[in-house]
Amino acid sequence: MRLIATGLAAMAGALSPPAVAQTIKVCAPQRGIWETAPPDIGKTAGIFKKYGVDLDITYTQSAGDTIPAVISQSCVIGPSIGLLATMGAFAKGAPLRIISASSTGFAEAWWYVPAASPIKSFKDADGKSFAFSSQGSSTMIAGYAMFDLYGVKGRGVSAGSLQNTWTQVRSGQIDIGWATPPFQLDEMRRGEIRMIGRGNEAPALRAQTSRVQIVNAEFLEKNRDLARRYMLGWRETLDYMYSGPQAARAYMDFSGFNEESVRQMMNDFIPRADLQSDEIRGIAEATEDAIKHKYIAAPLS
């Protein structure tokens, strides 16, 4: 599926930003994660301003909070939204469109248990509870896929944010927590928790789009040029974030994470290619999952 973003970016040469930057309200889930950092980092670095775009940024606890905000136009763009949740909302008539891919594959998703847990891998997790962020999220799909991969059954719990998940795992309310780097990498290095699996272990997930950027349909219809300029700023910001130490420092200043965790995240978990924005991949597999988990009743046209 070729996306709006492809055509938007192709017109970059003809771009003439307005003299006064136009504001876009963005609702990004999970403040501090790498994938939703471009709005803040790009705004601070002046990248979006080059394209005549100013960002009004709000952080939500999860995609489950972002989707209603985009529908109501409390904000008009939401990055890092689970593809299944988007398909389900669209099928119910929500005024949403996909403006780009946000992440491809599930290599950044990982699951952990307290160091004292008897669970060594998903093979040992039959009947155990596992956390995901929200219904229809990529972490929900990946979590169930991991249980399927090892032929066991798990009980999914919508735990919300990474911080809420961490609290519930430490208190024993949930057996297995989910994380995305650099969250929980320090705790793992200190031996407080153990990683028991990563999303890219499931072959079916490796080339599939896990999350997308959504836009309010009415906003897009009236502001197509502005949406194009936003996507150009987004792409350039991602390139900047992988450009060297200065960008890594900007992310550390924004997120509060230390250099060791940020370096491990960039080297071991999230290569630039995983954040490509041009194409939604694995539509057939995503449709199958959406029907299986009852987000849609039949394939979309």
N, C-alpha and C positions, 0 to 999 in steps of 0.2 A: 504494500500500500504506500504509494507516494503521498506525502503530506503537504499541507499548506506551506509549511516551512521551506520546503524545497523550492517552490516557486517564488516565495517571498525573498529568499536569500539570493536567488538568481538575478534579481533586479537591483542588486546592490549598486551597480555602476550608475544607475539613474537616480540614486537617492539624493534628495535635497531636503535635509532636516529643517524644520521651522526654526526661526530665530529664537523663539521662546520654547523651551522644552515642554512637552505635553506629559501629563501625569498618568501613570497606569497603577492601579491598585493590585498588588500581588499578595496572595495568601500562600505562604510556604509552610508545609508541615515540618515539625521536628527541628527547631532552631539548633544550629550547630553542626548538622550533618553536611558532608561535602556536597552532596547532590543539590541541596537547596540553598547553598551559600552564594551562588552567582549573583542574585539580586543585590545583596549587601556588598559583596566584594567589587562587583562591576560598578555599582553606584559610587563607592568610595574612591575607586580608581579613575572615575570620570569616563568610563567606557560607554555607558548608556547615554550620557550627556552628548557624546559625539554624534549620536543618532537622533538627537532631539527628544530624548525620553528621560523623564524623571520617574522614580519608583517610590510609591507609598507602600511600605512592606509591613505585613502583619504575619506573625508566626502562629500556627495552630498546633494543637497537640497531635493531630493525625490527619490523614486524607479524609477520614469520615467527618471531620469538621470543615475541611476546605471545600468539599463538593457543595454543601448547602450554601456556603458563602459565595461561591461563584454563580450558583443558580440565582441567588437573590441580588447579585451585583453589589454585595458588600465589598467584594473585590471582583476583579474580572478575569484574572489569570491565576491558575494554580499549578505549579510544577510538582513533579514526583507523586502522581496519583496512580493508584493501582489500575491496570487496564481493565480488570474484571469489574471493579466498582464503577468505572466510567461506562463500560458497556451496559451494565445493569441500569444505571441512572438514565442513560440515553434511551434505552428500550422502554422506559417508563414515561418518556416524553420530556425529560429534562432538557432545557435549552443549552446544551453543551456541545462543543466541538473539540476535537483533538488538534492542537496546533503543532505538536512535535512529539517525537519520542523523548523521554527523559532518561531512561536507563535501559540497557539491553543486557540480558543475562541476569544471573542472581549471585554472582561471585562475591558481592559485598555483604550478602546476608549470611550471618552465622549464628549458631546456637550454643548456649553454654549452660553449665550446671555448677552449683557450689562445689568447691574442692572436695568436700566430704561426701558428695552424692555417690551412690553406688552405680549410677548410670555412666557408662564409659563411651557409648555411642548410641545411635538411634536403634540399633539392634536390641539394646537393653531397655528400650523405652515403651514397651507395649503397655497400654493402659495409662500412661503418664500424661500429665497436662503440659501443654506447651503454649507459649505466648506468641501472639502476633499483634500488629498495631491496631488494625480495624478491619471490619468486614469488607471483603473484596480486595484487600490489600495484597501487594506482592508477597509480603511475609506470611500471609495466610496460605496462599497458594503454594509457596515454597515449603512451608512447614508440613503441610499435608503430603506434598510430593516426596519429602524425605522419609516420612513414615511408610508411604507406598513403596519406595525404593527398597526398603529393608523388610517389607512384608509384615509390618506391625501396625497397630492402631493407636492413634493418639487423640487426646481431647483438647481441642483448640480453645484458647481463652483470649478474647479481645482485651488486651491489657493497656492499650493506649500508647503513651509515649515511651521512649527508651528509659527515661527516669522512673516512670511508674512501673515498668517491667522489672527493672533492677530492684526496686523496693519489694515487689511481690515475690521475686525469686529469693531474696535474702530472708524474707519473713516466712518462707516455706509455703506460701499460698499457691505458687506455681512451681512445677518441677523443672521446667526447661525455659530459659529466657532467650529472647532474640536480641540481636544487636547488629549495628552496622558501624564500621570504623569511622572515626577513631574511638567511638564509645566503647567502654569496657576493655580496651586493650591494656590500659594500665593495671586494671584488676587481674587480668590474665597473667601479665608479667610478674605480678607480685604473688601469684599462686593462690589467689582467693577463689578463682573460678577456673574451669576447664572448658575448652572448646570441644564440642562433640560432633560438629558437622558444619558444612558450608553448602550454600545453595547450588553451587556449580557441580556438586557430586551427582546430581540428578541430570542425566544426559538431555532429557527433553527440555530442560530449562536453559541450557547454555546459550542458545541462539535466539531465545524468545524475548520480545520486549516485555519488561516487567512493569515499568511505570511510564506514564505519559504526562505531557503538559496539556491542561484543559483551558478552554477559554469560553466565556459566555457568548452564546451565539448572536445575541442582539448587539453586543459590543463589537464583535468581529465584523458583522455586517456593516456597521456604521464607521468602523475605524480600521479598515484593512491596512492602510498605509502605516498607521501607528503600530499595528500588530507586526508588520513586516520589520519595522525598525527595532522593535523590541527583540525579535528573534535574531537580528544581526548583532545586537548588543549582547545577547545571551551567548551566541557562538563565540564571539571575540573574547568574552569574559572567561569561558571555559578554556580557550587556548591560552589565555593569560595565566590561569590558575595552574597550568602545567608547564609554565615557561621557565621556572627557576626559583631560587631561594626567596626572591622578593615577594613572589606570589604566595609561597608557602608561609612566609612571615605574616602577610596580610590575613591569611586564613587563621593562623594561630592567634593573632590579635582579635579577630572577630569571634572565634570559637572558644578561646581559652585553653585549648589543648596544647600539650607539650610537643617539642620537635620530634622526639622519638616515636610517639604515636602517629603523628602526621606523616612522617617518613615511611613508617610501616604500612599505613593506609595506602599511600600512593604507589609504593613498590609492590605490595602483595595483594591488594584488594581491588582497587578501582583504577584501571588504566583509562586513558583518554578515550579509546575506542568504545568503551562501554557506555559512554555518555553521548554517543552520536544522536543527532536530532532529526535526521532526514527521513527515516523509514521505520514503520511499525512492522516488526518481524514476528513470525509464528502465529499469524491470525487463526489458522486452523486449530492449533493446539490451544490457544486462548479461548476460542469459541467452545471447544470441547470442555474445557475447565469451567467456563461460565455456565454451561448447561448442567454439568455435573453438580455444581454448587448452587444451582437454582438462581443465578443472576439474570439469565435470559431463558425463555422457554424453547427457543429455536434459533438457528443462525440468523444473524442480521442480514438484511439485503445488502 
